[in-house]
Amino acid sequence: MSAKIEKIIVRLQGKITEGQFYEAQQQTRVVAARYVKSESWDAAIDILFNVSQSLLKAGQGGSGGDLGLFLIETYKQAELKPDATSKGKLLTLLRLFDSEEPTRKKFIGEMIAWSAKCGEYPAGEPELHHVAGSLYAEEQEPYEAERHLTLGTKDSPEVFTKLEYEWYTQDDSHTAAQYAARAVFPYLLVGNVRDATKSLRLFTSRLTEANKGLSVQDVSSNSSDMRIYPSLPLLNFLGLLLLAVQKGSADLFKQLKSKYAPYIKEVGIWDEALTSVGEMYFGIQRPRQGNPLFDMMGSMFGGGLAPPKQQQPKRVGTSAPAAEGLD
């Protein structure tokens, strides 16, 4: 940072110390805009980051967040790629937001969008997703946490599983598989077999450690080992489903769906996820939705009217595919 830029930052931070928050925000925008216009990216970034940080530390989430959003916009205009420094600045600001600050959600969204546009991960940088998801998990915001942790790093399953297990403990004991599935299915649907498997293992480890009386049977073969829970059939289904995915066995998948159909029906919300898993990993075509007009015309003309050809589903390879956002 040049002496000139440092002097500008000190002057603006002085206004914050004096309680002139709005003046600090507005003057920062004017000065930063001048450097952006001249494409002096480093100067603009240093000013926006430091003043935004000072405002957030002073509890001025709206003003600090506004400058944080300006910083991300500057990243985009500069076509700055996500690296340790650029991500580090954004994560520093993110951690300073109050959880109730409305600007934070927009900041997270813009941060991810920049990293998707300028980085190598189409869904956004895993590290940014991991930190955002971890913050939401700490704040007991499961739906927001799930969205980000699904696209996080190799450390995300630990946070994800802890969140789901703590949520499960507030429900009936027989619902364990439904909460484990909230991590397993999202990971499978982004092509991340590794973390789907890891999340189930972590969940069941927590379950058995906390419930010493839970009946567990270890089943081993030449190719795999499994733990069976006689009182929790859907937990067994998830384990066998992951085994079928890793083996690429469509027959095993179909047998599992048939055997566990009554239990799956009881849950009532797994059908769409399982249909997508069947498409992705086993090439099983999604059932065609009936078209009443075609059905009616077909019957009128003796069934001679063929429906439009369906595109064959794209099948994910069976060798544990990596998600787009997998680090």
N, C-alpha and C positions, 0 to 999 in steps of 0.2 A: 504494500500500500504506500503510495507517495505521501509526502508530508502535506501536500495541498489537500488531498482527499481526507487524510486523518484530521486535519484542522476543521474541515467542513463537518465531519462526523461529530467531533467534540462540541462544536457550536450547536449543532442540532440536539445532541444529547443534553446539553446545558438547558435547553428549553424544557426538556422533559423533567429534569431535576427541579426546575422552577414551577412545574405543574402546568406548563403551557402545552398540553398534549396536542390539541387541535392544530396549533401553529406549527409544532414540530412535524406533524404528519403532512400538512399542506406544503410546507417549505421543502420537505424531503421529496415529495412528489415532483415539485417544480425543478429542483436541482437534478434529481435522477433522470427526469424526462429529457433534460438538456444533454446529459451524457449518453442516454440511449439514442437520441437523435444523431449524435456524432459517432455512434457505434463504438463508444468507449465503454465496452461491456464490463470490464473488470471494475472500473470506477463506479459505475451504476450499481453493480452487484454489491460492492463493499458498502456503499452508502445505504442501500435498501436493507441489506441484511442487518447491519449494526443498529440502525435506528429502529427497525422493526423489533429486533431483540430487546432493545431498551424499553420500548413501549409495552411489550408483552410482560416484561419483568415488572413494570410499573402497574400492571393490572389493566392495561388499556387494550383489551382484546380486539375491539372493533378497529381501532386505529392501527394497532400492530398487525392485525390480520390483513387489513387493506394493503399495507406496504409489503406484507408477505406475498399476497397475490400479485402485486406489481413485480416483485422479485421473480416469481415463476413466469410471468409474461415476458420478462426480460430474458430469462433462460430460453424461452421459446424463440424469441426474435433473434437471439444470438446463436440459435441452433446448438446450444450447449448440450453435450452428451452427459448422461448420468455417470459420474465417477464418485470416488470417495469424498472429494471436496464438495461438489455440487449437491450430492445427496445429504452430506453431513450438515450443511447449512439449513436445508429444509427440515431435517429431522430435529435439529436443535430448536428451531422455531416451533415445530409441531408439539414438542414436549412442554413448551412454555404456555400453550393455550390452556385456559380454564375449560373443564369438561362441558360447562354450560354455555360457552361462547358460540353463538350461531355461525360465526365466520369459519370456525374450525372445519366443519364438514365440507364447505366449499374449498377450503385450502387443501384438504386431503384429496378431494376429487381432481383439482387442478394439478396437484403434485403428481398423482398417478398418470393423468392424461399427458403431462409433459414427458414423463419417463417412457410412456408407451410410444409417443411420437418420435422422440429423439434417441431412444435406447434400443436394445436388441430384443426386448420382451414385449410382444404385442399386447399383452394384458397389463403391462406396467412392471416396474422393477420389484422383484420378490422382497428385497429388504424393506422397501417403503410399505408394501402390503403387510409385512410381518409386524413392523412397528405400529402401524395404524391399527391392525387387528389386535395386537397385544394391549394397546391402550383401551380399546373398546371392551376387551375381555376383562381387564382390571375394573372397569366401570360397570360391569354386568350388563353390557349391551350386546346380547348374544347374536342377534341377527346381523348387525354391522360387523361384529367380530368375525363371524363365519365367512362373510363375503371376502374379507381381506386375507384371513388365515388360509383359506383354500388356495390362494395364489401366492403364498408366502415362501419362506425358505425351509431348509431341512430342519430348522428349529421350531417351526410353526406347529407340527403335530403335538408337541408337548403342551403348548399353550391351549391349542384347540381341544385336546382331550381333557385337560383340567377343567376348562370351561364347561364342556358337555357333562362331565362327571358330576361337577358341583350342581349343575342344573338338575341332573337326574336324581340326586339325593333328596330333592324337594318333591319328588313324585313317587308313585307306587313302585315297589321293588321289582315287579315283573316287567317294567318298561325299559329295562337296561338297554336292550338292543335298539330301541327307537332312538335313544340318545347317542349310542355308539354310531348308528347309521348316519347321524347328522354330520359326522366327519367322513365316514367311509364313502358314502355315495358322492358327495361333492368332489373328493379327490379322484375317484374313479371317472367322474364325468369330465374332468379336465385332463384325463390321461395320466394321472399320477398314481400308479399302482404302488409304488414304494411307500408313499405316505398314507395311502389308504390302509395298507397292511400294518404300518407302524402305529397308526392311530388306534386300530382295533386291539393290537397287542398292548398298548399303553392303557387303554380303557379297561380291558379285562384284568390287567395286573392290578389296577386300582380297586377293581371290584372284588377280586379274591383276597387282597390284603385287608380290605375293610370288612369282609364277610367271611370270617374263618370257618363258619359252618356250611358254606356253600359247597354243594357236591360238584366235584370236578373230576373228569376222567381224561387221562393222557392217552392219545391214540397215535401210534407210530407206524409208518410203512417205510419201504426202501427210499421213497422219494419225498416224503413230507411228514411233519409232526403236527398234531392238532390237539387242542384242549376242547373237550366236550362238556357242556353244561346241561345235564338232564332236565333241570327245571326251567331252562331258558332256551327254548328251541330256536327262536329267531337269532339269538347270538351265535348258535351253531350254524344257522343258515348263512350269516355274514362271513363266517370263517370259511365255509365250504364254497361260497361264492368267490371269494378271493382266490381260493385254490383253483377253481375252474377257470378264472381269468388268467392266472399264471400258466396254467396248462393249455389254455386256448381250446378247452373242451366244450363245444356247443352241446353235446349230448349230456354231459354232466350238468350244464346250466339248465337245460330243459327238465332233467330229472329233478333237480333241486326245486325249480319253480312248481313242479307238479306235486312233489312230496310235501312241500311247506305251504301249498296254496291256501289252506284254511287259516293258517297263522298270518300269512301276508294279507289276506282279505280282511282279517280282524284289524290290522294296523290301518289299512285303507288309504295310505298315501305313498306307497312304494311303487305302484304300478308304472308310473311314467319313468321313474328312475331306472327300473329294471328293463323297461322297453328300450331305453337309450343305451344301457349297458349291453343288451343283446345285440343292438345294431353295431356299436363301437368295437366290441371285442369278439363277437362270434358271427358277424355278418347276417344276423337274423333280421329280415325285413320287417319294418314296422307295419302293423295291420293297416290295411287301406281303410280310410274313412269312407263310409257309404255316401254316395251322391244320389239323393232322392230323384233328381231329374233323370240321371242316367239309368237308375233302377227302373223308373216308370217307363221310359222309352224302350229300354231293353226288353221289358215284359211285353210291351205293345208289338214289338217287331221280332218276337220269338227269340229274344236273347242274342240277336245278331249284332248288337251295338257294343263294341268293345270299349272298356274304360281307357283313359289315357295311360300310356306306359309310365310306370313309376321308376324313378331313378334308384339305382341300387345303392344301398347305404354304404358309406365309406367305412371301412373296417380298420380299426387300430391294430397294429401288430401285436402279437401275443408275447413278445419279449419285454414285458413291463415297460410300456411307453413312457417317455418323459413329457410332462406338460410343457406348454409354451413358456410358462413362467417358472419352470423348475430350475433351481440353481444347481 
